[in-house]
Amino acid sequence: MLLTLLEQPSSQSFLSDLQMKAKKKALSKTISLKGISLEHFEGISSEGFSFSVEGEGVELLSLDQALQKYGLFLKNRFEKMLVKEEGFFSLFNRGCSDQVFCLFVHHSTPLIKIAQYYINSKKFFSPRIQIFVGKGVKTTFFHTMEVQGKDNCINSCIDIALEREAQVSFFETGTIDHDNDLFLDTKVTVKQGGCFTHTTGTLGSRSFKSEISAYLLEKGAKSYLEGFWNGSKDADISFIAHTSHLAYETTSREHYQGVCHDKARASFEGQIYVDKVAQKTDSYQLSKHLLIGEKASGFSKPNLEVFADDVKASHGATVSMIDEEALFYLMSRGISKQGAIDLVKRAFLAFFLNEIGETEIYKSFLRLIDQ
C-alpha cells in the first residue's frame, strides 16, 4: 500500500498559542548560522518537496485530518513536547511549519518506508513528521531522504511516541547534494517495556546536523542510538544525542563513529541524564573518530549527569589517525594503498551491519560506507 501526500491544507489555526510560544522560545536562542543565508528564513517553501509512506496497516493523515480524529491526544502531545524542546531549529519548525504529516501504526507490520524528496535550489523546507506507535506493536521503519539542487536549507523534524511494549527499529539514510544545509531533529518517548533503536548514516553535506533525544518515561524502557558518518571534501558534520532516564530500571546505549577525509570535520556531543528516581539505570556512551589526511578533524564531547546512586553509567571516546602499520601490513600482501585505506575504513564503519535483516536497508548503508 503506497500513501502519498504532496500538499495539504494550512494548519495555522492549530494551537496558535503554542506556535507563538515556540517562535518566542526560538528567538531567545543564540545560534550560529555559518554558511547559511538569512534569506532562507523569509519563507517556508513546499515547491519541489514530496513525501510518501509505504507500509501495510499504516494510517497517514494530514494535520487537519488527524485533529479531527485524535484532537485531544495530539494537543496533549504537542504541549508536552514543546516544554521539553530547547533546540532553535526544532522550535522554529514547531512554530512555523504547516507541512505536518501524522502516521499512526496500530498493528505490527514488518516494514514501513518513509521517503522525503527535495528537488529545488535556494529554498527553505521545514516539514514535520509525527509518528504514533500503538501498544505492543513491533515494526521497522526505513526513512530515506533525497536532496537534489543547491543552497537549500532543510529543517526536518520527527516526533515519535511509543506506547507500552512497542518495539521499533528506525533506520535513516539519504542522498544529499553537497552544497546544501540539512538539519535533522528526532524526538522519541518510550513507555513501559518499550524499545527504540535508531540507526543513521550519512556522507554529510556543506552543513549537516543530526540531533536525537530519547526520553525513557517508564520502567523497563530502552533506547539504542547509533550512527556513522563518512565525510569528505569540506563537509561539516555534527551528531548530538541526548538520552533522559526518567524511570526505574531503564537502559540506553549511544554509539557513534565515523571517518573524515580531506578537509571534512565531524563532531559528536552526547548526553546521558539519569534522574534521581531512575535507580537501576544501565547506560553507556561511545564515540570514535577516524581521520584520513592531515586536514581532517574530529571532536567528541561526552556528558553524563547522574542524580541516582544505584546505576551503571559510563562512556568512551577516541580520535585517531589511520593506523600506518595496518596499511603497511595490507600493502605488503599486494593491496594498493588506496585499497588498504578502503578496507580499513570499511572495517571501521561496518560495526552495525550484521544487525540489519532487511536487504534493501543493508545495501543502502553499504553504499554510504563504500563511497
C-alpha positions as CSV (number, residue, x, y, z in Angstrom):
1,M,0.0,0.0,0.0
2,L,1.5,3.4,-1.0
3,L,0.2,6.5,0.6
4,T,1.3,9.9,-0.7
5,L,0.6,13.5,0.4
6,L,2.1,16.1,-1.9
7,E,0.2,19.1,-0.5
8,Q,-2.1,19.6,2.5
9,P,-4.2,22.5,3.8
10,S,-2.7,25.0,6.1
11,S,-2.9,24.2,9.8
12,Q,-2.2,27.8,11.1
13,S,-5.2,27.7,13.3
14,F,-4.0,24.7,15.2
15,L,-2.7,25.6,18.7
16,S,-1.8,29.1,17.5
17,D,-0.8,30.0,21.1
18,L,1.7,27.1,21.2
19,Q,3.1,28.2,17.8
20,M,3.6,31.7,19.1
21,K,5.3,30.3,22.2
22,A,7.6,28.1,20.0
23,K,8.6,31.2,17.9
24,K,9.2,33.3,21.0
25,K,11.3,30.5,22.5
26,A,13.3,30.1,19.2
27,L,14.0,33.8,19.0
28,S,15.5,33.7,22.5
29,K,18.2,31.3,21.4
30,T,21.6,32.3,20.2
31,I,22.7,30.3,17.2
32,S,25.5,30.3,14.6
33,L,24.3,30.5,11.0
34,K,27.6,29.6,9.5
35,G,27.3,29.4,5.7
36,I,23.5,29.9,5.8
37,S,22.0,32.9,4.1
38,L,19.4,34.7,6.2
39,E,17.2,35.0,3.1
40,H,16.4,31.3,3.7
41,F,14.2,32.4,6.6
42,E,12.0,34.8,4.7
43,G,9.5,32.0,3.9
44,I,9.0,28.3,4.0
45,S,8.6,26.6,0.7
46,S,6.9,23.4,-0.4
47,E,7.8,23.7,-4.1
48,G,9.8,20.7,-5.1
49,F,9.1,18.7,-1.9
50,S,7.2,15.4,-1.8
51,F,6.6,12.9,0.9
52,S,5.4,9.3,0.8
53,V,4.8,6.3,3.1
54,E,4.6,2.7,2.2
55,G,3.5,0.0,4.6
56,E,0.6,-2.2,5.4
57,G,-1.7,-1.0,8.1
58,V,-0.3,2.5,8.4
59,E,-2.7,5.4,8.8
60,L,-1.3,8.6,7.2
61,L,-3.2,11.8,7.9
62,S,-2.6,15.5,7.3
63,L,-2.6,17.5,10.5
64,D,-6.1,18.7,9.9
65,Q,-7.4,15.2,9.4
66,A,-5.5,14.0,12.5
67,L,-7.0,16.8,14.6
68,Q,-10.5,15.7,13.6
69,K,-9.8,12.1,14.6
70,Y,-7.3,12.4,17.5
71,G,-7.7,16.1,18.6
72,L,-7.1,15.9,22.4
73,F,-4.4,13.3,22.1
74,L,-2.5,15.4,19.6
75,K,-2.8,18.6,21.5
76,N,-1.5,16.9,24.7
77,R,1.5,15.6,22.7
78,F,2.3,19.0,21.2
79,E,2.0,20.7,24.6
80,K,4.3,18.2,26.4
81,M,7.0,18.1,23.7
82,L,7.1,21.9,23.4
83,V,8.0,22.1,27.1
84,K,10.9,19.7,26.5
85,E,12.1,21.5,23.4
86,E,15.2,23.7,23.5
87,G,16.8,23.5,20.0
88,F,16.4,26.5,17.8
89,F,15.6,24.7,14.5
90,S,13.1,22.4,16.1
91,L,11.4,25.3,17.8
92,F,11.4,27.2,14.5
93,N,9.8,24.1,12.9
94,R,7.1,23.8,15.6
95,G,6.3,27.5,15.3
96,C,6.2,27.9,11.5
97,S,5.7,24.7,9.6
98,D,2.4,23.8,8.0
99,Q,3.8,20.7,6.4
100,V,2.9,18.2,9.2
101,F,2.3,14.5,8.4
102,C,0.8,12.2,11.0
103,L,1.5,8.4,11.0
104,F,-0.4,6.0,13.2
105,V,0.7,2.4,13.5
106,H,-1.9,0.4,15.3
107,H,-0.8,-3.1,14.4
108,S,2.6,-4.9,14.0
109,T,3.9,-4.8,10.4
110,P,7.3,-5.9,9.0
111,L,8.5,-2.7,7.3
112,I,7.3,0.9,6.9
113,K,9.1,3.0,4.3
114,I,9.2,6.8,4.6
115,A,10.6,8.9,1.8
116,Q,11.3,12.6,1.5
117,Y,12.3,14.2,-1.8
118,Y,13.6,17.7,-2.3
119,I,14.3,18.8,-5.9
120,N,14.9,22.6,-5.9
121,S,17.5,25.2,-5.2
122,K,17.8,28.1,-2.8
123,K,14.7,27.1,-0.8
124,F,13.9,26.6,2.9
125,F,11.9,23.5,3.8
126,S,10.6,22.7,7.2
127,P,8.5,19.5,7.3
128,R,7.4,17.7,10.4
129,I,6.5,14.0,10.8
130,Q,4.5,12.8,13.8
131,I,4.7,9.1,14.4
132,F,2.5,7.2,16.9
133,V,3.2,3.5,17.6
134,G,0.5,1.6,19.4
135,K,0.7,-0.7,22.4
136,G,2.7,-3.9,21.7
137,V,3.4,-3.0,18.1
138,K,6.6,-4.4,16.5
139,T,7.8,-2.8,13.3
140,T,10.8,-1.4,11.4
141,F,11.0,2.0,9.7
142,F,13.2,2.8,6.8
143,H,13.5,6.6,6.4
144,T,15.2,8.0,3.3
145,M,15.9,11.5,2.1
146,E,16.9,12.6,-1.4
147,V,18.1,16.2,-1.9
148,Q,18.9,17.5,-5.4
149,G,19.8,21.0,-6.1
150,K,22.0,23.6,-4.4
151,D,21.8,26.1,-1.5
152,N,18.7,24.6,0.1
153,C,18.2,24.7,3.8
154,I,16.2,21.7,5.1
155,N,14.9,21.7,8.7
156,S,13.2,18.3,9.1
157,C,11.8,17.1,12.4
158,I,10.4,13.8,13.5
159,D,8.5,13.2,16.7
160,I,7.9,9.6,17.7
161,A,5.7,8.2,20.5
162,L,6.0,4.6,21.6
163,E,3.2,3.1,23.7
164,R,3.9,0.3,26.2
165,E,5.7,-2.8,25.0
166,A,6.2,-1.3,21.5
167,Q,9.4,-2.5,19.7
168,V,10.6,-0.1,17.0
169,S,13.8,-0.2,14.8
170,F,14.3,3.1,12.9
171,F,16.9,3.2,10.1
172,E,17.7,6.6,8.4
173,T,19.8,7.4,5.4
174,G,19.8,9.5,2.3
175,T,21.5,11.0,-0.7
176,I,22.3,14.7,-0.4
177,D,24.0,17.0,-2.9
178,H,26.9,18.5,-1.1
179,D,26.0,22.2,-1.4
180,N,23.0,22.0,0.9
181,D,22.4,22.6,4.7
182,L,20.5,19.8,6.4
183,F,19.2,19.9,10.0
184,L,17.5,16.8,11.3
185,D,15.8,16.6,14.7
186,T,14.3,13.5,16.2
187,K,12.4,13.2,19.5
188,V,11.2,9.9,20.9
189,T,9.3,8.9,24.1
190,V,9.3,5.3,25.2
191,K,6.9,3.9,27.7
192,Q,7.0,0.8,29.9
193,G,8.7,-2.2,28.3
194,G,9.2,-0.4,25.0
195,C,12.4,-0.5,23.0
196,F,13.5,2.0,20.4
197,T,16.6,1.6,18.1
198,H,17.7,4.4,15.9
199,T,20.5,3.8,13.3
200,T,21.6,6.5,10.9
201,G,24.3,7.0,8.4
202,T,25.5,10.0,6.2
203,L,28.1,11.3,3.8
204,G,27.3,14.7,5.2
205,S,27.0,18.0,3.3
206,R,28.1,21.6,3.5
207,S,26.4,21.7,6.8
208,F,24.8,18.6,8.3
209,K,23.4,18.4,11.8
210,S,21.5,15.4,13.3
211,E,20.1,15.7,16.8
212,I,18.2,13.0,18.6
213,S,16.6,13.0,22.0
214,A,15.2,9.9,23.7
215,Y,13.0,10.1,26.8
216,L,12.7,6.8,28.8
217,L,9.5,7.6,30.7
218,E,8.5,4.3,32.4
219,K,10.0,1.2,34.0
220,G,11.9,-1.1,31.6
221,A,12.0,1.4,28.7
222,K,15.1,1.0,26.4
223,S,16.8,3.1,23.7
224,Y,19.7,2.3,21.4
225,L,21.0,5.2,19.4
226,E,23.8,4.6,16.9
227,G,25.2,6.2,13.7
228,F,28.1,6.7,11.4
229,W,29.5,9.3,9.1
230,N,31.8,9.1,6.0
231,G,32.7,12.7,5.3
232,S,34.8,14.1,2.6
233,K,35.6,17.4,0.8
234,D,34.8,20.2,3.3
235,A,31.7,18.5,4.9
236,D,30.8,19.8,8.3
237,I,29.0,17.0,10.2
238,S,27.5,17.2,13.7
239,F,25.8,14.5,15.7
240,I,24.1,15.3,19.0
241,A,22.5,12.5,21.1
242,H,20.5,13.0,24.4
243,T,19.1,10.2,26.5
244,S,17.0,11.0,29.6
245,H,16.4,8.2,32.1
246,L,13.3,9.3,33.9
247,A,12.1,6.0,35.4
248,Y,13.3,2.9,37.3
249,E,15.3,0.1,35.5
250,T,15.8,1.8,32.1
251,T,18.5,1.0,29.6
252,S,20.3,3.0,26.9
253,R,23.2,2.9,24.6
254,E,24.7,5.7,22.4
255,H,27.3,4.6,19.8
256,Y,28.5,6.9,17.1
257,Q,31.6,6.7,15.0
258,G,32.8,7.8,11.6
259,V,35.6,8.7,9.1
260,C,36.7,12.1,7.8
261,H,38.7,12.6,4.7
262,D,40.2,15.7,3.0
263,K,39.0,18.8,4.9
264,A,35.9,17.2,6.5
265,R,35.1,17.9,10.1
266,A,32.9,15.8,12.4
267,S,31.8,16.4,15.9
268,F,29.8,14.3,18.4
269,E,28.1,15.6,21.5
270,G,26.4,13.0,23.7
271,Q,24.5,13.5,26.9
272,I,23.1,10.9,29.3
273,Y,20.8,12.2,32.1
274,V,19.8,10.0,35.0
275,D,17.0,11.4,37.2
276,K,17.1,10.7,40.9
277,V,14.1,8.3,40.5
278,A,15.9,6.3,37.8
279,Q,17.6,3.7,40.0
280,K,18.9,0.6,38.3
281,T,19.7,2.5,35.2
282,D,22.1,0.9,32.8
283,S,23.7,3.3,30.2
284,Y,26.8,3.5,28.1
285,Q,28.1,6.0,25.5
286,L,30.8,5.5,22.9
287,S,32.2,7.8,20.2
288,K,35.1,7.1,17.8
289,H,36.7,9.3,15.1
290,L,39.0,8.0,12.3
291,L,40.9,10.7,10.4
292,I,42.4,10.2,7.0
293,G,44.6,13.1,6.0
294,E,46.2,15.9,8.0
295,K,43.4,18.4,7.3
296,A,40.5,16.2,8.6
297,S,39.3,16.8,12.1
298,G,37.1,15.2,14.7
299,F,35.7,16.3,18.1
300,S,33.9,14.5,20.9
301,K,32.1,15.9,23.9
302,P,30.7,13.2,26.2
303,N,28.5,14.3,29.1
304,L,26.9,12.3,32.0
305,E,24.6,13.8,34.5
306,V,23.7,11.2,37.2
307,F,21.5,12.0,40.1
308,A,20.7,8.4,41.2
309,D,23.1,6.3,43.3
310,D,22.4,2.7,42.1
311,V,23.2,2.9,38.4
312,K,25.7,1.8,35.7
313,A,26.8,4.9,33.6
314,S,30.0,5.2,31.6
315,H,31.4,6.5,28.4
316,G,34.4,6.2,26.0
317,A,35.7,8.4,23.2
318,T,38.6,8.2,20.8
319,V,40.0,10.4,18.0
320,S,42.8,8.9,15.9
321,M,44.6,9.0,12.6
322,I,44.5,5.9,10.3
323,D,46.9,3.2,11.5
324,E,50.0,3.2,9.3
325,E,51.1,-0.2,10.5
326,A,47.7,-1.7,9.4
327,L,48.2,-0.1,6.0
328,F,51.7,-1.4,5.7
329,Y,50.5,-4.9,6.6
330,L,47.9,-4.9,3.9
331,M,50.1,-3.3,1.3
332,S,52.8,-5.9,2.0
333,R,50.3,-8.5,0.7
334,G,49.9,-6.9,-2.6
335,I,47.0,-4.5,-1.9
336,S,47.3,-0.9,-3.2
337,K,47.5,1.9,-0.7
338,Q,44.0,3.2,-1.6
339,G,42.7,-0.3,-1.4
340,A,44.2,-0.7,2.0
341,I,42.6,2.5,3.2
342,D,39.3,1.4,1.8
343,L,39.5,-1.9,3.7
344,V,40.4,-0.2,7.0
345,K,37.6,2.3,6.5
346,R,35.0,-0.3,5.8
347,A,36.0,-2.4,8.8
348,F,35.7,0.7,11.0
349,L,32.3,1.8,9.7
350,A,30.6,-1.6,9.4
351,F,30.2,-2.1,13.1
352,F,26.4,-2.4,13.0
353,L,25.7,-4.0,9.6
354,N,25.2,-7.5,11.0
355,E,22.2,-6.2,12.9
356,I,20.3,-5.3,9.7
357,G,18.0,-8.0,8.4
358,E,16.4,-6.2,5.5
359,T,18.4,-6.5,2.3
360,E,17.4,-3.1,1.0
361,I,18.4,-1.3,4.2
362,Y,21.7,-3.2,4.3
363,K,22.6,-2.2,0.8
364,S,21.7,1.5,1.3
365,F,24.1,1.7,4.3
366,L,26.8,-0.3,2.5
367,R,26.7,2.2,-0.4
368,L,27.5,5.1,2.0
369,I,30.3,3.1,3.6
370,D,31.9,2.3,0.2
371,Q,31.9,5.9,-1.1
